């Protein structure tokens, strides 16, 4: 197998893993991040904001927005 094929195989494996992580995050969000909605306080808001900052950094990087804009 040539280098390109090996690289493509690994890339596709990583895409598969990426999709698995996205599915996990979707489930996490659907389940209110594991919190009971009746118990939400400002600490939970801060935690959700922290997660949102991380996801925003990834999407900004992927789509060349914000600090990653060209």
Residue frames relative to the residue before (quaternion, step in Angstrom):
aa qw qx qy qz dx dy dz
X 1.0000 0.0000 0.0000 0.0000 0.00 0.00 0.00
X 0.3852 -0.7395 0.5014 0.2310 3.56 -0.80 0.95
X 0.7240 -0.4631 0.3036 0.4114 3.56 -1.31 0.40
X 0.6463 0.5316 -0.3298 0.4369 3.58 0.90 -0.89
X 0.6680 0.5002 -0.3060 0.4582 3.59 0.89 -0.91
X 0.6390 0.5145 -0.3227 0.4719 3.60 1.01 -0.79
X 0.6539 0.5030 -0.3084 0.4736 3.56 0.96 -0.87
X 0.6545 0.5083 -0.3120 0.4648 3.59 0.94 -0.87
X 0.6327 0.5268 -0.3314 0.4609 3.60 0.96 -0.82
X 0.6800 0.4760 -0.2929 0.4746 3.59 0.86 -0.92
X 0.6195 0.5438 -0.3361 0.4555 3.58 1.01 -0.82
X 0.6760 0.4844 -0.2918 0.4724 3.60 0.89 -0.89
X 0.6009 0.5367 -0.3515 0.4769 3.60 1.09 -0.63
X 0.6700 0.4958 -0.2942 0.4677 3.56 0.95 -0.88
X 0.6097 0.5321 -0.3480 0.4733 3.60 1.04 -0.70
X 0.6363 0.5254 -0.3198 0.4656 3.58 1.00 -0.81
X 0.6581 0.4940 -0.2968 0.4845 3.58 0.96 -0.89
X 0.6080 0.5570 -0.3317 0.4584 3.58 1.05 -0.81
X 0.6668 0.4971 -0.2927 0.4718 3.57 0.91 -0.93
X 0.6187 0.5362 -0.3398 0.4628 3.59 1.03 -0.73
X 0.6595 0.5012 -0.3043 0.4703 3.60 0.95 -0.87
X 0.6336 0.5254 -0.3284 0.4633 3.58 1.01 -0.80
X 0.6452 0.5117 -0.3164 0.4709 3.58 0.98 -0.83
X 0.6309 0.5232 -0.3282 0.4696 3.59 1.04 -0.76
X 0.6669 0.4976 -0.2993 0.4670 3.57 0.93 -0.89
X 0.6212 0.5311 -0.3440 0.4623 3.59 1.03 -0.74
X 0.6562 0.4971 -0.3050 0.4787 3.59 0.94 -0.87
X 0.6202 0.5516 -0.3209 0.4561 3.58 1.02 -0.85
X 0.6801 0.4693 -0.2768 0.4906 3.57 0.94 -0.92
X 0.6483 0.5293 -0.3185 0.4451 3.59 0.94 -0.88
X 0.7178 0.4095 -0.2267 0.5155 3.57 1.16 -0.66
X 0.5115 -0.6772 0.3965 0.3499 3.60 1.22 0.55
X 0.6103 -0.5947 0.3277 0.4080 3.56 1.07 0.86
X 0.6799 -0.5075 0.2774 0.4507 3.56 1.16 0.63
X 0.5960 0.5689 -0.3596 0.4380 3.58 1.27 0.08
X 0.4550 -0.6198 0.5602 0.3081 3.51 -1.26 0.53
X 0.4827 -0.6960 0.4392 0.2994 3.63 -0.61 1.04
X 0.6361 0.5401 -0.3314 0.4403 3.61 1.10 -0.59
X 0.7092 0.4572 -0.2501 0.4747 3.59 1.21 -0.41
X 0.4036 0.7500 -0.4587 0.2531 3.62 1.25 -0.02
X 0.0020 0.7685 -0.6394 0.0224 3.54 -1.03 0.95
X 0.7382 -0.4269 0.2794 0.4412 3.58 -1.29 0.03
X 0.5625 0.5794 -0.3927 0.4401 3.60 1.16 -0.39
X 0.6461 0.5055 -0.3065 0.4829 3.57 1.04 -0.80
X 0.6088 0.5434 -0.3438 0.4646 3.57 1.07 -0.75
X 0.6516 0.5165 -0.3066 0.4633 3.58 0.97 -0.84
X 0.6491 0.5111 -0.3096 0.4706 3.57 0.98 -0.84
X 0.6514 0.5030 -0.3128 0.4741 3.58 0.94 -0.88
X 0.6400 0.5254 -0.3179 0.4618 3.58 1.03 -0.77
X 0.6234 0.5360 -0.3328 0.4620 3.57 1.04 -0.77
X 0.6514 0.4930 -0.3105 0.4860 3.59 0.94 -0.88
X 0.6529 0.5277 -0.3142 0.4433 3.57 0.91 -0.91
X 0.6217 0.5361 -0.3420 0.4573 3.61 0.99 -0.76
X 0.6615 0.5051 -0.3120 0.4583 3.60 0.93 -0.84
X 0.6748 0.4835 -0.2952 0.4730 3.57 0.90 -0.91
X 0.6347 0.5295 -0.3258 0.4589 3.57 1.01 -0.79
X 0.6251 0.5285 -0.3447 0.4595 3.59 0.99 -0.74
X 0.6631 0.5022 -0.3049 0.4639 3.58 0.94 -0.84
X 0.6986 0.4524 -0.2887 0.4732 3.59 0.85 -0.90
X 0.6141 0.5304 -0.3541 0.4650 3.60 1.04 -0.66
X 0.6475 0.5085 -0.3156 0.4718 3.58 0.97 -0.82
X 0.6765 0.5057 -0.2951 0.4468 3.59 0.88 -0.95
X 0.7952 0.3003 -0.1393 0.5080 3.58 0.97 -0.85
X 0.4556 -0.7282 0.4205 0.2922 3.57 1.31 0.40
X 0.4021 0.6848 -0.4967 0.3503 3.57 0.82 1.10
X 0.7897 0.3160 -0.2150 0.4799 3.53 -1.30 0.14
X 0.8430 -0.1184 0.1009 0.5148 3.56 -0.94 -0.90
X 0.6675 0.4957 -0.2931 0.4721 3.59 1.26 -0.34
X 0.4229 0.7120 -0.4654 0.3125 3.58 1.28 -0.03
X 0.4415 -0.7022 0.4975 0.2539 3.55 -1.05 0.75
